Amino acid sequence: MHDYRIRTATPDDLGEARAVMLDTVYRDFGTGFVPRWHADIIDPDSFYLAPSRHTLLVAVSEADGTVAATAALDSRGPAHPPNPRWLAERYPSGETAQLRRVYVRPEHRRRGLARRLVGELMEFARADGGYRSVYLHTDPTSPGAEALWRTLGELVCDERELADGQGILHFEVPMP
């Protein structure tokens, strides 16, 4: 049984956090690294550590000190394109806390890490005071993702139902 410590990432964590994220986009999404989608993975310091309204959390295994999971939040709403215009309008940058990179290494899944990380991100968004909504998108082919987000939020757009959609699911999570 593993115990985990959830905390804000430090610069010393970024290499392991980046590895968790890159492994996920290659293994679970099958896309590999796509610069226009994944620039934050390569430079998490500029995207998540430097801006005061953004954060990157890590779950660190108490057993061996490795990063087992990541979760991030930033103030960038969904862009149009590629997302539907109405989503970009409903979740504008600056007012929207977007949950990103909630990734758990396969050997650490089914232990509540994603749920714990999201709880901490939600507390961060609440404490900020400037966010009016919490938004995220997920790939339904990612193991466990759709089921998790359906328990934590409300599905606001299922692109699998759109003729020109990318198959992505868009959720709103209630503010605490």
N, C-alpha and C positions, 0 to 999 in steps of 0.2 A: 504494500500500500504506500502510495506517495502522499506526502504533504506538500503543499505549495504555498509560496508567499507571493501575493499580488502586490506590485508596487509600480511606481512611475519609473520608466526606463531611464537609465543614465547613459552617457556616451559610451561607457564600457560595455553596455548591453547591446549596442547597435549591431555588431557583427552577428551575434547569435539571433537577434530578432530578425535581421535581414534574411538569415538562412531559413528561419521558420517560414517567412513570407514567400521567399523564392521557391522553396520546396513545395509550398501549397499551390502556387500558380502553375508550376510544372506538373506536379502529381495529380492534384484534384481538379484543376481547371483544364489542364491540357493545352493551355495557350502559350506557356512559357512567358518569358519577360517581353512585354510590349511597352516600349518607352512612353507612349502617350497615355497609357493606363496605369503604369507602375512606377513613374518617376519618384514617387514618395518612398518606394521600397529601397531604391538606391540611395536616396538622401533623406532618411527619416529625421535627421537632426534639424534640417531646415523646415521640413513640413510639420513636425510634431513636437520637438523639444524647444525650439527657439520661440515660436509664437505663444504668447501667454494664454490664448483661448483654445489652444490645441494641446493634446496629450497623447502619449504612447505608453501603454501599460504592458508589463510583462508578468507572466506567471513563472516563477522560478522554482524548480524542483528542490525541495529541502534535502533530498537524498544525494544529489550529485551537483547541485548548483547550476544546472543548465536551464536555459530558457525553453520552457515547454509550450508556451502559448503567447500570443500577442493580441492586442486590441488597441485601436486608435480612435481618436475623435478630432474632427476639425470643423471649421466654420464655412467650408465650401459646400454649397448646395449642388445638386445634380446639374450637370451641364447639358445644354441642348445645342446641337446634337452631341452625343448619340441618343440621349434620353428624350422622351416625348416633351414637347414644349410646355405642356400644362404642368408637368412635374417640376421643371425648372422654375416656373412661376409660383407654384405652390410652396416650394422649399428654397427660398432665395438665400444666396450666400450672405453671411453675416448674422442672419436670424435663425439659421438652421444648424443644428449640431448633427454632423454626419458621422455615423459610426462606420469605421473602416478597419480592414485587416484583422478581423476577429478570427484568428487561425489557431488551431490546436494541433500539435504533432499527433499522428495516428496512435502512437503508443501511450498517449496521455488522454485520449478521448474517453468519453462516458464517465467522467469524474466531476462534472459540474464546472469545469474551468471556464468555458465560454459564458455561461450564465453568471458566474462570479465576476468575470471581467466586465461584462455588460453592466452589471449592477454598479460597479465602480465608475464606469464611464457615465452612467446616468447621474450619479451623484456629482461628478465633475460638471456636467452640463447644468444641473440645478444650481450648483454653487456659483457658476459663472454669472447667472442672472440675466444675461442678454439673449439667450436662446428661447425662441417661442415654440420650436418643434424639434423632434429628433427623427432623422430619416436614415435609411440604409437601403442598399440594394444587394442582392445576392444571386449567385448562380445556383439554380435548383439542382444541378448535377453534383454539387459539392456535398460530400457525405454528411448527413445530419443537419445541414444548414436550413433547409426549408422548414423542417419540423421544429427546430429551435426557434426560428423567427416567428412562426405562427403562434407559438406559446407566449412570446414576449411582445408582439406588436400586431398591428392591423395591416393586412395586405391592401395596398392602395392601387397597385397596377401589376397585372400579370401579363408580361409581354408575350407569353406563349399564345395568348388569345389575340394578339395584334398581327395583322398581315405583314407589317414591316418591322416587327419587333425583333429584339435580339435574344428573346427567351429569358430575360432577366426578371426577377421578382423585386418589387419595390415595396418597402414597409415603412410605416410610421410607428414609433414606439412612444407610448404615453410618457409625458414628462412627470418626474416624481414630484 
